Amino acid sequence: MRLSVLDQSTAAEDVAQSVAIRETLDLARHCEALGYHRYWVSEHHNSDSIVGTAPEVLMAAIAATTSRIRVGSAGVMLPHYSALKVAEQFRVLEAIAPGRIDLGVGRAPGSDRLTAYALNPYANAADEFPRQVHDLQAWVSGEPLDEGHAFAAIKAHPTGPTSPEIWILGSSDYGAQLAAHFGLPYAFAYFFSEGRGVEEALTLYRRNYRPSARHPHPQATICVFAIAADTDAEARRLLQTREFWRVGFEQGIRKPLVSPEYAASYPYSSAERSMIEALRHKAIVGTGDAVAARLTELAGRLALEELVVVTWTHDPAARHRSYELLAAAINSP
């Protein structure tokens, strides 16, 4: 099983948000040294928690300062943008790191409605997502658009011998069916829905897959939240940061990550404590060996050859250590 990384550039309380961006660059180099296959960064807006607003910019910096690991977006929220402009950005990235660029695209806003409107005031932008994917696929690959298409004469530059690999991202049946229709790889946001609907989405994707020239067979992965630490108790302590955040998220709050100590001392309501207990029951946390075993079992059950791991901690050193322990456990004989 191959391991990859999703880094969402999380901001910590009382630390400048710009630090989170530099930590993303640092973690990318660290994970490349550990042997991870891909390093993906996300797009969110108007959030004090997740501050990576421009994945294409972050990717350029990561691609320029790494040499082997694939670098990608998970994802670019395509309805905010022109498909041509996204294609051009990723053609430039491909020129920086040939054969290493992944273009993951999603339909969700990655923000609240008002912010989505500020990014693109066209009210029905999300309805155009299938058309955008169609055009993007042609421009990114260098293949001509359909005869008679209004933009058939337009090319996305710079051209070159390689092209980015497009992925469709989603947490519902919609993305799975769209990826299958276009013959593209598919990544399910398992961490977002706590795994709900993953079997149905992957079954739909595989059953309806239409082979494409680049991808004759379906290629799927899931993005999973996990924390590994030297002891189970330490992993559970670290998890409290995300538990606190998740309680706030359900109330529409997007604050920076708090320390485990702050989260442990917070006076949760009985309803909030029930939510946390439910999260703890499903959480993939523990020692490196324990987390690796859970992930291996999950990959086997879903017939996946690759998992993308997202890890949030208040202290970046703990996140570095988590990826170290997980890589060691997965790669051990």
N, C-alpha and C positions, 0 to 999 in steps of 0.2 A: 504493500500500500504506500502510495506517495502522499506526502504531507505538504500543504501550502498554507499561506498566511493571509488573513484579511486584517488589515490595520485601519481602524477608523479614526485615528488621530484624536484620541480623547483628551480633554483638558482636565487638569486637576485643580481643585479649589486652592485659591491664594497663589497660583502660579500663572505667569503670563501665558496666554493662549499660544503665542508664537513658539513657546518651548515645545508644545505638542507637535508642531510641524517638524522641528529639528529632531525630536525623538523618533518620529516616523522614519526619517532618513537614517538615523543611527540603528534602529531596529531592523531596517531592510538589510543593511550590511551585515548585521549580526546573524540574521536568519539565512542569508546566502552562505556564510561561513559554516553554518550548521547543516547545510545540505537541503534546505527547503526548496520545493520545485517552483512555486510561484509566490509573488508578493503583490497582493491586490490592495488598493486604497479606495475609500468610499467617497461619496458626494452627499453632503448635508448642508443645509442653509438655515440661518437664523437660530442656531443652537449653541448654547454655552457648554454643551457636553461634548459634541462631536464637531470639530472645527476644521476638518478637511473639506473646504468648499470648492476646490479646484483640482480634481484628481489628475487632470492632464498636466498641470504644472508640477505637482508632486512627482508624477511619473517621470518627467524629464530629468528632475534632479536625481531620482533613484536610478534611472537607467544610466545616467552619466557617471555614477559613482559605484556601480556594480558591474560585474562582467559575465555572470552565468545565469543567475536567477531570472525567470520570466517576470515581467512587470506589467501590471494591469489595473483596470478600473473595475470596481464592483460597487456601484458602477456609475457610468455617466447617465444622468437622468434625461434621456433623449428629448422628451417633449419640451424641455426648456430651450432647445437649441435648433439651429439649422443642421440637417444631416450632412450637408456639404462641409460646413465648418468643422464639425466633429471629425469627418473623414480626413480633412486636411491636417488637423491637429495630430491625429494618430498616424498619418503618413509621415509627418515630421518625426514623431517619436520612433517610428520604425526605422527611419534613417539614422537616428541616434543609436539605436540598439537593434540591429537587424536580426529578425528571427526570435525576438524575445518579448514582443508586445502583445498583450491581450486587451481587447476592447469589449468590456462587459457593459451592456446597456440595460436600462430598466425603464419602466413606465411610471413608477411611483414618483411623487414630487420630491421626496427627501426633505420635506419641510411642511410648514402649515400652508393653508390655502392662500392667505394673503401674500406670503413670500413667493409662492408659486406664481401668483398673478404678477408680482413685481418682476419676476424673472422672464415671464412670457405672458403678456396680457391677452393672448389669444385664448379665449375661454375653453375651447374644445381641443386644445393641443394634444391631450392624451389620446383622443380618438384617432389621431393621425399616426400613432405609433407603428402599426403594421406597414404603412406606406413608407415611413421614415426608415424602418429596418430594411425594407426592400432596396431603397435608394442607397442607403449606407453600405449595404453588402456589395453593391456594384462599385461604388466609388472607392471603397477601401481595398477591394481586390484588384481593381483596375479593369474589371470586365465592363463591357459596354452596357448601358441601360437599354431597356426595351426599345425597339424601333417605334418611333412616333412619340416617345416620352418627351415632355417639354424641355428636359435638361439633358437630352441625349448627347449633345455636343460638348458637355462639360466634363473635365477630368479633375480628379483630386491630386494635387501635387504635394510633395515630390514623389515621382514614381521610382520604382526600384525592383530588384529581383525577388524580394520577399514582401509579405503584407501582414498586417495585424490579424490575429485570430479573434473573431467576434463570438461573444457569449451572450446569451439571453439570461437575464437574472429575474427571479420572481419568487413569490411565496404563495402562489395559487395556481390553479389549473390554467389560467390564461397564458402565463409565460411559457408553461410546458407545451401547450398546444401551438403557440407561435414558433417556438424553437423547433418543434417537430416539423412544422409546415415549411420552414426555410432551410431545414437541414443543418441546424447550428447546434453547438454545444449548449448545455443548459445547467445553470447553477441555482439550486433551491436554497432560500434563506432559512435554513432549519433553526437558527438561533432566534430569529425574529418571531416565529410562531411556536416555539418550543416543540418543534417537530410535527405539529398538527398538519395533516394533509400531505405529508411527504410521500407516502406510499402511493397515494392516488395520483399525485403529480408525476412521479417517475414512471408509473405504469402508463399513463396517458402519453407521456413523451416517447417512451420506447415503442408503444403499440402503434402510434400514428407517425412515426419518424419517416420522413421522405429523404432518402440518401442524396447528398450533394457531392460535387466533385472533390471538395476538400475534406468532407466528412462523410465517407460512405457508410459509417456506422454511428449510432447514437453515442454521445459522450456526455456524461453527466457527473456532477459533483454536488455536495451540499456544504454550506458554511455553518460550522458548529461552534458554539461557545464552550470553552474548556479552560480550566486552570489547573496546572500541575505545580506542586511545591515539594519540598523535602519531606514534609510530613502531611498526613491527612488533616491534622488540626490546623496547620498553617494554611493549607489550601482553603479550608472552610472559613478561616479568619479573613483571608483575602476576598473571598466571595461576598462578604458583607457589603463591600463597596458597591458592587453591581446590584445587590438586593435593594439597597437604599435608593439607588438610581431608578430601578424598575418601579418601585412604589411611587416615586415622583412622576415617572413617565406616564403611568396610568392616570395621573391627575393633570396631565398636560404640562408638567414642569420639566424643563431641560437645563438643569443646573450642572456645574462642573462636578467631577467625581470627588467624593469626600473620603476621608481616611477610614479604614476599618474600625478604628477606635471610636470615631464620631458616629458611625453607623450603629455600632454595638450599643452606644449609650442613648440612642434616639428613642423617645417615648412613642412607639408605634401603637396604633389602635388595634383592637382585636381583629378587625377585618384585614388590616395591613399585615398583621402577624400570620394570619391564615394564608394570605397570598405568598408571603415569604416561605412558609413551610411547604407550600405546593412547589415553589421554585426549587427549593433545596432538594426535594424528592427527585426531581428530574435532572438536577445539575450534574455535569460531568466534571467533577473536581476530585482531587486526591493526589497521591504520589504519582510520579511519572509512569511507573508500571501500571498502576490502577487506571489512570486516564487512558493510557495506550491500549489497555485491554478493552475498555469501554468503546473506544473509537474503532478498534479493529472489529469488535462484534457488530457495531452499527454499520460499518462499511460492508461487512460480509452479509448482513441481513438485507441490505439495500442493493447488493451487487455492484458496489462502487470500487473503483481502483484508486481513487484519490479523495481526500478530505481537505477542506479549507478550514483552518482553525482561527477563531477570533478570541482574543484574551484581553480583558480589561482589568487593570489594577491601578490603584492610586499611585503606587511607587513604580516607576518604569523598570527599576532593577528587578522587581518581582516578576514583571512580564518577561524580561530577558531570561530569567531563570526558568520560568515555565516552559518557554520554547526550547531551552536547552535540555531540560529533563525529558520532555516529550520526544524530541529528536533522538536522544540517547536510547530511550525505551523502545521506540519503534525500530531503530536500526540495530538493536542488540541481537546477537545470534539466538 
